[in-house]
């Protein structure tokens, strides 16, 4: 479960960790047949070279995802919620696709760390969202990683390769050594690319939400913006979708980032909770955006 160690007391979240969290253009109709004569084409002077053909304008590339400037001494910047234009009712729903590097045997025995029903519901409800994915998850479910990462409604952000802790203590997670942190993040980006994901953004979420200044320094070579949250969805291990929905609905404010999970075995109520959260927030006037859009507007 991605719970920031800097916020546990204030938010009162669970102390357990979530480590298990897809015709041609129409032909113009013929115009009326008239007797108008065709204009005579001008002829080039003898020996004149034809004018070079105009080069087509290059296709406009989509704007690069916004990032925050590095902090003091090059530390990785941390984004939690939009603070500018605070009156606008926008909210970013984010879902952590968790799977630790050592959970392959559990997946082989049938445990599901994915949640395709959740992704299908977000598509049906036309919700833009950011999926913070571990590299190990992308390797276990490459078809789903590619489907999510080629759907313009979603963007994939980095949740590490291993889902090991980047600061200790962190709910019993094994730790990544500081010299290996940037490489762990790069390995996750490589996993997304190998799966065929395209819509990948340079954002990173610390496993367990745990970080310190040493981790921010160690991640500097990765050139990512760390993204935390201001609303804990409370879906980890929850079985009551209404309780999850109430927690989200009571916490959202303009510019919020909500942390939830895309892991069926450890967050089984999330998909049903979204069936209530999305229409109720829309009724309040909220618009769902990806983190990149939230950051760009803020």
Helices and strands as residue ranges (DSSP letters): H 8-11, G 72-74, E 78-79, E 90-97, H 104-108, H 116-124, E 129-133, H 135-140, H 142-149, E 154-158, G 178-180, H 181-195, E 200-204, G 207-209, H 213-218, G 220-222, E 225-227, E 231-232, H 241-251, E 256-261, H 270-283, E 287-288, H 291-297
